[in-house]
Amino acid sequence: MEIEGGCYCGAVRYKVEGDPLFKGQCHCRECQYISGGSPNVTMGVPEAGFAYTKGSPKAFRRSDLENPVTREFCPECGTHLVSRAPALPGTVMLKVGTLDDPSVFGGPQMVIYTIDKQAFHHVPDGVAVFERTPGG
């Protein structure tokens, strides 16, 4: 599978070659900040098949957390493009809204961090749901 995407203003673009490792929806508080209040919808892809093809993102990692996620975003328009988590080495988590064709996502296979879920968040029927993470 080949997937392309980028930010809102077009300054940063990426390309992915390889099949998704997982498709998820995260309700953690950190993702709520990044998304503006909604759950974060992501697709995990192999890092080896991911590359920026235009521009360079800016990265942010909280210094007050033990194993913080690195969040990469467009330095011009601020679009959150990907996350990289120490718990998932070799994986890049694409933000589904940045895909040129978001319909390739199809829907989440799992919903995580429902412990932080807000009453106005929707959890799709028939999807594996975890209070934190699978096995965690």
N, C-alpha and C positions, 0 to 999 in steps of 0.2 A: 504494500500500500504506500502511496506517495501522498503526503499532505503538505499544504502550504498555508501560511497565514502571516499575520502582521498586526501592527498597531493601528489605531484610529486615524492617525495623520499620514501613515505610509512611510515614515522615516526608518522603521525597523521591520525587517521581513525575516521569515524563517522557512525552512523546508525540513520535512521528516520523511525518511525512508524506513519502512518496517511496520509491522503490525502493532497496534496498541497492546500494552501489557495489562491495562485495566481502564475502566471508565467509572468515575466516581463523583459523588456529591458530598462535600464536606461542610458541616455546620459549626465547626469550631469558632471560637470568638475571634481568633486572628483572621480567619477567612471572611468573617462578617465585616471586619474593618476594611479588608482589601476590596471586597465586592460592593461595599456601600450598604450592607445590611442583609443581603441575601446569602444563601449558601454559595459556596464556590464550586463550580462545575469544571472538572478536570479530566484529562485523558493522559494516562501515563504512557510514555513512549521510551524506547531504548535510547539512551544518551548517545550511543555510537552512531545512530542514524539521524541525529538532530544537528542542524547547523544554521547559524544566522547567515542570510544571503545578502542583506542590505542593512547598513547601520550597525550600531553597537548599543546594547541595552545598558542601563545603569542597574547595579545590584544593591540590594538592601538586606541586611541581616541584623536582627536585634542583638545588642551586646549584653542584655540582661538575662538571656535565656541560656541554658546549658548546651543544648543542641539545636540552635535556631535554623529555621528554614531560610534559604536564600531566595529572595523574590526578585525577579528581573523585570524591568519595565522600561518603556520608551522614555528617554530623557527629555523629549520634546512635548509629547501630549500626556504622558503619565500612564498610558495603558499598561496594565499588568499582563505580561506575556506568559511567563513560566515561573514555576517554583522548583527548587531542588532541595530535597530533604535528606539529611544524614541517614535517616532510617531506611531510605530507599536508594542505595548507591547504584549508579548506572542508569538511573531513571530521570527523565525530565517530565514534569507535569505541565502540560499545555493547558492554557485557559481556553475553554471551548469557544467563548465569544470572539477569540482572535483568529479562529480558523476561517479561511476563505469560504469554505462550505461547512458551516456548523452542523448540517444535517448528517455528516458522516459519524458524528458522535452517537446518534441513535437514542441514547438514554443511559443512565447510570446502571452499573451492575451491582453497586453497593452504595450505601449511605453511611457516612461515618461521623463521629462526634455528635451524635444526637443528644448527648448530655448537655450541650450548649444550644440546642435547637430552640428557636423562638416560636411562639404560638402561630405566627403568620407564615412560617416556612412550610412548604409542601414536601412530603415524602411520597414518591411514587409507589403504587401498589406492586406487590410481587418482587420487590428488590430486597436483597440482604441488608439488614439494618444493624448497626453496631453502636453501642453507647460511646465507645472510643474508637479503636481500630480492630480489625480481625486479629484475634489472638492476643490483643493487648488490653 
